[in-house]
């Protein structure tokens, strides 16, 4: 199975308020996101993260952020960098991502070519392509 997900914003207290997420705090949010990921994603699945994993900066590539990423057990993980993903690309590889990109074109069975981006403004450059994005939180329905 192939999954697409975006804008986890691990450990970001304010995202709860900004996007009306149903959590009392970031600690609970992180635990629920990890639990739902592990319940859904199986060992041989592929997961494309379309950016904004965390608000953590370069000084947080170890510690708590590493702990959280190590809890996402299953699947081959690919990251499309978002505006809040501030680590170096190889730091994300070290955290368990197979590949790291600013954007990526993939071919999906029965669908064809799909452009994966974080910010949909990138997709405006080529309106003929089907794209999946993150970044907009609750603005797209």
C-alpha positions as CSV (number, residue, x, y, z in Angstrom):
1,X,0.0,0.0,0.0
2,X,1.1,3.6,-0.7
3,X,0.2,6.3,1.8
4,X,0.6,10.1,1.6
5,X,0.6,12.3,4.8
6,X,1.6,15.8,5.7
7,X,2.0,18.4,8.3
8,X,2.3,16.3,11.5
9,X,4.0,19.3,13.2
10,X,5.3,16.9,16.0
11,X,5.7,18.7,19.3
12,X,4.2,21.9,18.0
13,X,1.8,23.2,20.7
14,X,0.4,26.1,18.6
15,X,-0.7,23.9,15.7
16,X,-3.4,22.5,18.0
17,X,-4.9,26.0,18.3
18,X,-4.2,27.1,14.7
19,X,-5.9,24.0,13.2
20,X,-8.3,23.2,15.9
21,X,-6.7,19.8,16.5
22,X,-8.6,17.7,19.1
23,X,-5.7,17.4,21.6
24,X,-5.1,18.9,25.0
25,X,-1.3,19.3,24.3
26,X,1.5,18.4,22.0
27,X,2.5,15.4,24.1
28,X,-0.9,13.7,23.6
29,X,-0.9,14.8,19.9
30,X,2.5,13.2,19.2
31,X,1.4,9.9,20.9
32,X,-1.9,9.8,18.9
33,X,-0.2,10.5,15.6
34,X,2.4,7.8,16.2
35,X,-0.2,5.3,17.3
36,X,-2.4,5.9,14.3
37,X,0.6,5.7,12.0
38,X,1.7,2.4,13.5
39,X,-1.9,1.0,13.4
40,X,-2.2,1.9,9.7
41,X,1.2,1.4,8.0
42,X,2.5,-2.1,7.6
43,X,6.0,-3.3,7.1
44,X,6.0,-3.4,3.3
45,X,4.0,-0.2,2.8
46,X,5.4,3.0,1.3
47,X,4.8,6.4,3.0
48,X,5.4,9.8,1.4
49,X,5.5,12.6,4.0
50,X,4.7,15.8,2.3
51,X,6.5,18.1,4.7
52,X,6.4,19.8,8.1
53,X,7.2,16.9,10.3
54,X,8.2,19.1,13.2
55,X,9.0,22.7,14.2
56,X,12.3,21.4,15.6
57,X,15.5,23.0,14.3
58,X,19.0,21.7,13.6
59,X,19.8,21.6,17.3
60,X,17.1,19.0,17.8
61,X,18.3,16.3,15.3
62,X,18.9,14.1,18.3
63,X,16.9,13.7,21.5
64,X,13.2,14.1,21.4
65,X,12.8,14.3,17.7
66,X,14.9,11.2,17.1
67,X,12.8,9.4,19.7
68,X,9.6,10.4,17.9
69,X,10.9,9.3,14.5
70,X,12.1,6.0,15.9
71,X,8.5,5.3,17.0
72,X,7.2,5.3,13.4
73,X,8.0,1.6,13.0
74,X,6.7,0.5,9.6
75,X,7.0,1.4,6.0
76,X,9.6,2.8,3.6
77,X,9.5,6.5,4.4
78,X,10.2,9.3,1.8
79,X,10.2,13.0,2.8
80,X,9.3,16.0,0.7
81,X,10.8,18.9,2.7
82,X,8.4,21.5,4.1
83,X,9.0,25.0,5.2
84,X,9.4,23.9,8.8
85,X,11.8,21.0,8.1
86,X,15.1,22.6,9.0
87,X,17.4,19.7,9.4
88,X,20.0,18.8,6.7
89,X,18.7,16.2,4.2
90,X,21.1,13.5,5.4
91,X,20.0,14.1,9.0
92,X,16.5,12.9,7.9
93,X,18.1,9.9,6.2
94,X,19.8,9.2,9.5
95,X,16.4,9.4,11.2
96,X,15.0,6.7,8.9
97,X,13.9,8.3,5.7
98,X,14.9,6.4,2.5
99,X,14.9,9.5,0.4
100,X,14.6,13.3,1.0
101,X,13.4,15.7,-1.8
102,X,12.2,19.3,-2.3
103,X,9.6,17.9,-4.8
104,X,9.2,14.5,-6.4
105,X,7.5,13.0,-9.4
106,X,6.2,9.4,-9.0
107,X,4.2,7.1,-11.2
108,X,1.2,5.5,-9.6
109,X,-0.7,2.5,-10.9
110,X,-3.9,3.5,-12.6
111,X,-3.2,7.2,-12.1
112,X,0.1,7.9,-13.8
113,X,2.5,10.7,-13.0
114,X,1.9,12.6,-9.8
115,X,4.0,15.5,-8.5
116,X,4.6,15.6,-4.7
117,X,5.2,19.0,-3.2
118,X,4.8,20.6,0.2
119,X,3.6,24.0,-0.9
120,X,0.9,24.1,-3.6
121,X,2.3,27.3,-5.0
122,X,5.0,25.1,-6.6
123,X,2.4,23.2,-8.4
124,X,1.1,26.4,-10.0
125,X,4.2,26.3,-12.2
126,X,2.8,23.4,-14.2
127,X,-1.0,23.3,-14.1
128,X,-1.0,20.3,-16.4
129,X,0.3,17.9,-13.7
130,X,-1.6,16.2,-11.0
131,X,-0.1,17.1,-7.6
132,X,-0.4,16.2,-4.0
133,X,0.6,18.7,-1.4
134,X,0.6,19.7,2.3
135,X,1.1,23.1,3.8
136,X,-2.5,24.4,3.6
137,X,-3.7,22.5,6.7
138,X,-7.5,23.2,7.0
139,X,-7.8,25.5,3.9
140,X,-8.3,22.7,1.4
141,X,-11.3,20.3,1.9
